[in-house]
Amino acid sequence: MISQRFGMLAAAIVSLALVFSGMTGARAAADAERGKTVYETRCNACHASSVHQRSARKAKSFGGLRAQVLHWSAEVGGSWSADEIDSVTLYLNQRYYRFPCPPNLCKANQASLAR
């Protein structure tokens, strides 16, 4: 129990360091690369890629995917910003789901879609 709490605390500290090191003035909208970093830091401990590739996916749309990210960010006790939630959603969508993406989130990320 203590080691689990320590692990969560360490992950939170690393996440905050990553977030603050990437900030320069006002933060831009969703960023898939930032979403990847947040996801790998905060979610990979419990989520393998298979959770996103199963046939019985809970998310059926981009909005549904964002709702799942929001749900799990709260479930693990995180206080993720809207930008972090959007960035993780964008990353997961590009990596696994390929739902039509709202232009306000995807416009700035067209270059990373081509990768």
C-alpha positions, -999 to 999 in steps of 0.1 A, spaced: 0 0 0 28 24 9 48 15 -21 17 21 -44 12 55 -28 49 63 -32 47 53 -69 17 75 -75 34 104 -57 65 99 -77 45 98 -110 27 130 -100 59 148 -92 74 137 -125 43 147 -144 43 181 -128 79 186 -137 72 176 -173 42 199 -175 60 229 -160 92 223 -181 71 225 -213 53 257 -204 64 289 -220 39 316 -215 3 306 -224 -1 270 -232 -13 261 -267 -43 239 -274 -41 201 -275 -8 186 -285 -5 149 -294 32 148 -284 24 163 -250 -5 138 -247 19 109 -254 42 121 -226 13 125 -202 -2 91 -211 31 73 -208 38 89 -175 4 85 -159 -14 57 -176 10 31 -189 13 14 -155 -22 0 -158 -29 3 -196 -13 -18 -222 -20 -10 -258 -44 -40 -258 -70 -20 -238 -73 3 -268 -73 -24 -295 -100 -46 -280 -132 -51 -300 -155 -40 -271 -142 -4 -269 -162 19 -246 -154 50 -267 -174 52 -299 -165 88 -309 -139 115 -302 -162 129 -275 -167 94 -260 -129 90 -259 -125 123 -242 -151 113 -217 -131 82 -209 -99 101 -205 -117 126 -182 -132 97 -162 -99 79 -157 -80 111 -148 -105 117 -120 -104 80 -110 -67 80 -104 -70 112 -83 -55 134 -109 -63 170 -114 -56 172 -151 -60 204 -169 -84 206 -198 -53 209 -221 -39 177 -207 -72 159 -212 -74 172 -247 -38 163 -254 -41 127 -241 -74 123 -261 -57 136 -292 -28 112 -288 -49 82 -282 -71 91 -311 -42 94 -335 -25 63 -321 -55 39 -318 -89 52 -326 -89 74 -356 -123 90 -349 -131 123 -367 -114 150 -347 -129 184 -339 -111 210 -361 -104 232 -330 -82 204 -316 -68 189 -348 -59 219 -368 -27 226 -350 -18 189 -351 -21 181 -388 17 176 -392 17 149 -365 -12 131 -381 10 124 -411 35 104 -390 
